[in-house]
Amino acid sequence: MKVVAVYNMKGGVGKTTMAVNLSYLAAASGQRALLWDLDPQAASSFAFRVRPRVAGFSRKTFQSGHVLAEAIKATDYHNLDLLPADFAYRKLDRLLDRIGKPERVMPALLATIGRDYDTVFLDCPAGFSLLTEGIFLAADTVLVPAIPTVLSLRMVARLMKWADRSETPSDLSVYFSMVDRRKMLHRRACEWSRAHPEVFLTAQIPYASVVEQMAVRRMPLPVFAARDAATIAFRAIWTELEARLQRRAANSPPRDRWTRMLRAAESLIARLEATDWQQPWDPSRAPSVRDGDSRSTSSHDGVARATSTRVDRGPKAGAARGQDSTAAEGVHFVHSFDTDEHDLQRCGYLLELRERSGTLQIVAARSGSDADQADTTRRTQAQIDGRWATEILSGAMSPMTALEHRLGRSALIEALDAVIGGRPLRRIESRVMGGESSALRICAHR
């Protein structure tokens, strides 16, 4: 049996959302899963349509665990059971204090209620208490949702310091929750966290309305939005978490793990605090294409720069060797975006980022509508700055986000959204156009 606790000192950061979706995904993968709703607010119990009550709950409940085992209810989903919350859980700390040696209670209880399951998930209440200490001693891994801000990361660092002092045996994995990529701070924190895989999971949960719909529908997200980007992110976290649990079973953690993890977290915090978020965009960091080999490189903050590999201009190419190709009169670049299934192309739409003579534009249109620029139902465009262009080309910002931010909602943007259907966009090709609008080189990104 494995025990996964979803915990944060602060409430409202997505603990219950993660616990509900992870337990469902584990059960859907064939595991026998149990979710224990330890929060007196009973959000997980509500999500699974189970009454939040444990009959006969008292101090003696924690001495054997049989009352808790009898309170386990089946959910509507195969292989997934729920131990519901009870409002009496607000007294858990007082009960644990009276029992004495509370560090032994949670491991013993989990051994009793979890003996018939492959994985037990704990939806933990916010705050820090004797219950928290018992959970850290009983869990194989503690999964910590963190909003990508300095204050949230400082909480993570504080938690690591306590884990080091208490010599907790649990692993700790942090993931970013409620990520809003319209905010530069969120984007940078997510990008820079990838340099610390010993602390941060790769997948990140977006701030999306479809996640909030779980409370209305009272269903796990994969049940009603299986193809949504948020659902894909939850699946990715479950995949990463399973891999970490397997590594834990095969190898003992290094002795200096907390020191290394704390150093990584503090490094990210320092980097975010030292960044001047009001600093204007530096044109020297803009994407560029030069003659010869120009492979994609990364700037200091991990944003990709180059977009092409070679530009072949024919017989006269040698005359301009070593000079920036953007200086050539009439030369411009067109970067096309679409879904993996090419839904926009299939439905007769195009979405492009165009660079020409120092001007950067996002263009959305029905295919073949360039001539009819006055008809905004068939073609629209918005000028952006170089910083946004860098974000879009690196994949940190969707071109649809930039277009909507500049122009607001329109009939054409709504039509594009309907075709995209929430699926991620990617750059499918970049073209270098000559003075007579002929494509000199097509660089596919597949």
N, C-alpha and C positions, 0 to 999 in steps of 0.2 A: 504493500500500500504506500502511495505517495501522498504527501500533504502539501497543498499549495495555498498560501494565505495571500489575499489581496488586501493591502494595508496602506494607509497614509495617515499621518497625524491630523491632517485637515480633511474636512468633509467637502462634498461637492466637486470632487476631482475625477469621478468616473469609476470608483471602486466597484459599486454594485453592477454597473454596466459590464465591466470586465468579468466579474465573477459569474454572472448569468450566462454570458456568451461563451466563456471558456468551459464551463461545466457542460453546456449543451454540445459544444464542439468535441469535447472528450467523449461524451456519450455517443455522438454521431459517428465517431471513429471506431466504435466497438468496445470502448472501455466501460466498465461499470463505475458510474460517477455519483458522488454524493456532494451536495452543496449544503453547508451549514450556515444559516443566516444568523450571525452573532450580533447583528445590530438591532437594538430595540425599535428602531424606526421601521423595520420589517420590509424594506424595499424589495429584497430578493423574493421573499414570500409572496408579496403582492404581484411581482412579475410572473410568477409561476402559478398564480391563482390558488394559493394555499393559505388557509386561515392561520394567522400568526398566534399560535397557542401551543404550549407544552403542558399537557395535563399532569398535575401532581408535582410541578416544579418546586423544589425547595433546596435547602442546603445539602440534604442527603443525596440529592440528585448527582452532586459532584463527587460523591464517595464511591459510587458504583458505575454510573452511566447507563443503567438499565432503563430508567425512565426516559432518557434521551433516545435510546435505541428504539423504544416503543413508539416514540413520537414521530419517527421518520415516515414521511408520506411519499407516495409515488407521484410523479408529475405526469403531464400529458405526453411525455417523450420517452421513448424506449431507452432503457439503461440509465435513466437519470432520476434520482430521488432527491428529496429535500428534507432537511431537518429545519423546521420553521423557527422563526424568531418568537420571542415572548416579551411582553413589556417588562416582565420581571428581570430580564437581562440587564436592566439599568442598575441592578443591585449586585452584579457579578463580582465586582471588586470587593465589596463588603463581605460577600460569602467566601471568596477565596482567602481573604485575610483571616477570617475566623477558622478556616480549615487548618491553616498552618502549612508551610512548605508548598506554596501554590505552584512552584516550578514543576512539581510532579503531577499536578492535577491534569493539565491539558494533554500531556503525552498519554496518560492513563485513559482518559476519556476517549481520545481519538483511537486508541488501540481497541477499545470496546465497540464504538459505533462504526468504525471504519473497517472492521475485519472482513466484511463481505464486499468490499469495493476495491477497485484498482487505484482510484484517485479520489481524495477528499479535498474539496475546495472550501475555503473559509472566507466569507464576506465579513470583514472585520469592521468594528466601529471606529470612528475617528478618536483622536486623543492618544494619550500614552498612560498605561495603567499596569496593574498586576496581570490582567488578562493579556495585555500586549506582550509582557515578558514571557508568559507561558506559551503564547503562540510562537514566538521566536525560538523557543526551545523545542517545540513539537514539530514545526513545519520543516519540510525539506527545502523549500524555497519561499521567500517572501517577495511578492510581486508588487512593486511600488509605482502607482501612477503619479506622474509629475507634470504640471503645466510648464511649458518651456519659458519660464521666467526666472529671474535671479532669486527671488524669495522662495519659490518652490524648490529650487536646487539647493538653497541653503538648508532647507529642512532635510533634504536627502543626505547632505553632508553631516548634519547633526545626528541623523539616524545611524550613519556608518560609524561615527565616533562612539556612540553608545554600544553598538554591536561589537566593536573592537574591545572596549573595556569589559563587557560582560562575557566575552568569548563565546558568543552564540554559535551554535553549530549550523544554523540555517544559512543557505545562500541568499543573496539579495540581487534582484534584477529590477532595473528601472526602465520604464517606457514613458514616452511623452503622450499625454492625453489632451483632448480638447485643443488640438493644434489648429490655429487659424493662420493660414499661409498668406493672408493679406497683411499680416504684421511682420515687419522685418525681423524683430527680435525673435519671434517664433521660428522663422525660417532659418536664421543663423544658428540658433540653439540646436535645432534639429540637424543641420548640416555638420556642425562642429562636433556633435555627440558621436558621430560615426567613427571618430578617431579613438573612441574609448569603448570598444565592444565588450570589455570585461565588466562594464557597468551598465551600459545602455543597450536595450534591444533595438534592432534595426527598424522594425515596424513601428508606426506611429498612428494613433487614433485621431482622425480629424474632428474638428468641431462642425458637426453636420446635423441638420434637422432630422434626418432619417434615424439617427441614434436616439434623439429625444422621443421619437415615435414609439420606442419600445415601451415606455410607460403608458402610452395610450392603448396600444394593441395588446400589451401584456404578453409579449412573445419575445424570444431571442431574435436577434437581428437576422441570422441566416434563414429563419423560417419565412420571413416576409420580404426580405431584400437580399436574396442570395448572391446577386451579381454586383451589388453596390460596392463602391471603393472602401467604405468603412468596414463592411463585412470581410472583404479581402484582407484588410489590415488586421482584424481580429484573428482570422485564420493564420496569418503570418506570425502573429505573436504566439499562438498555440504551437505552431511548428517549432519556433525558436525555443520555446519553453520546454517542449518535449526533449529537444536535443540537449539542453542544459541538464535536465533531470537524468538523462542517460549518462552524460559525462560525469555527473556527481556520483552515480552508482558505480562507475568504473574507476574513478580516480579520487583520491583524497584532495581537498582544497589546499593550496599552498599556505604556509604559515603567515606570510606577509600579505595575504589577500586584502585585508581591510585597509592596510596602509596604502597599498597600490590603488584600491578603489577610491579611497578618500582623496588621494593625490590627483586622480583623474577628475573627480567631481569638482575639487577646488580649482583645478586648472581651467575647466570650462567656465566656472563662475567668474574667475579673474578675467578671462578673455571677454566675457559679456560685459562686465563692469568697465573694462578699459576701452571699449569700443565707443567712438563718438557717433551716435546714431543720427546726428544732424549733419554729419560731414557730407558735402556734395559728392556726386559721383565723379570718379577719376576717369577721364576719357582714355588714359593709357591702358586701362583694364578692359576696354571694349573688345569684343570678338573681332578678329582680323584674319584675313587670308593672304598669304604671301606666295610668291612664286616658289617652286621647289616643294620639298616636303614640309608640310606645316601640320604636324599631328596635334591632336587635342591635348592641351596642357592644363594645369590647375593653378589658380592663384593661391595666395596665402590662406584664404578662407575656403578653399575647396571649390570655387565656382569655375566651371569649365570655360575656356576662352575660345580656342580655335574651332572652326566649324567645317573645315575642308581638308583634304589631303594634298591635292595638286590642282593647279589651274593651268590648263594648256591653251595658250593663245595662238598656237600655230607658228609659222615661220618667223614672226616678229617677236616671239617671246624672249629671245636672248637679249634684245636691246634693253629690256626693262628689268633684267635679272637683278635681284637684290633690292628693288624698290617696292614700296607698298602698292599693291594692286588697286586699292581704293582710290589712289590719286589719278588713275586713268579716267579720262573724261568719258562719261556715259556708262561706266561699269557700275553695276549694282548687284545686290544679293537678295535672293528670295528663299525664305525658309518656310516649308510647308508643314502643316500639322494635321494629324488625323488620329483616329483610334486605331488599335491594333487590327481591328476588322475592317478598316477603311470605310467606316460608315458614312463619313462626310462625302467622300468621293462617290460612293455608291448611290447616295441620294442627290447628287448633283450640286454639292457645295464645295467651296474652298475656304481655307483659313490660313493666312500667310503673315509672316513678319518680313517686311521689305526694308532694305537698307539702301539709301541712295543719296549721294551728295550731302552727307551729314544729317540726313533726315531719316527717322525711324518711324514706321507706321505698321499698325495691325490692320489687315484688310480681311473682311469677310464678305462673301458674295455667292450668289448662284453662279455656277459655272458658265463662263461666257458672258458675264454681265459687266465687264470692265468699261465698255463703251457707255453704258447707261448709268453714269455716276449720280444722276439726280434722283433716281428711284431708290430710296433708302430701304424699301422692302426687299430689294434684290442685291444691293451693294451698300456697304458702310465701311468706314475706316476711321482710325483714331491715331493721332500722333503720340508717341511715347518718348521717354528719355532713354539714355544709354544704360542707366542702372536697371530699369525694367527690362530692357532688351537682354541684358546679361542674365537676369533672373529667368526669363522665359527660355532662352537658349540652353541654360543649364538644367532646366526642368524644375526649378524651384517655384516658378509661377506659371499658371496656365494662361495662354493667350486670351482665353475667354474671360478670365478674371480682369485682365488689363482692359479689354474692350468694354466690358460692362462698367468698370470703374470710371472710364472716360465718358461713356455715352449714356449710361443707364440702361434700363430695359427697353427693348424695341421688338417689333414683330420679327425681324430677321434674327436677332439674338435669341429670342424664345424658340424660333424654329431650329436654330443650331443646337440649343440645349436639348430640345426634344429628340433630335437625331443622335446626339452624343449619349444621352441617357445616363449621365453620371459616370461613364467610363473614363478612365484617364486618357489624356491626349499626349502624344509624343511627336517629336520631330521626325518626319518620315523621309525628308530629303532636303538638301540645300543646293540651289542652283546659282551659278554666276552668270549674269546676263550682260551681253555686250551692248554697244551703242545702238545697234539696230534691233534690240530686244531678242537676240538669238541666244540660246543657251550654249555656253561655252563648255560647261562641265556640270554633270549631275552627280552629286555625292549622296548616295543613299545611306540612311541610318536605320538599319533593320535589326 
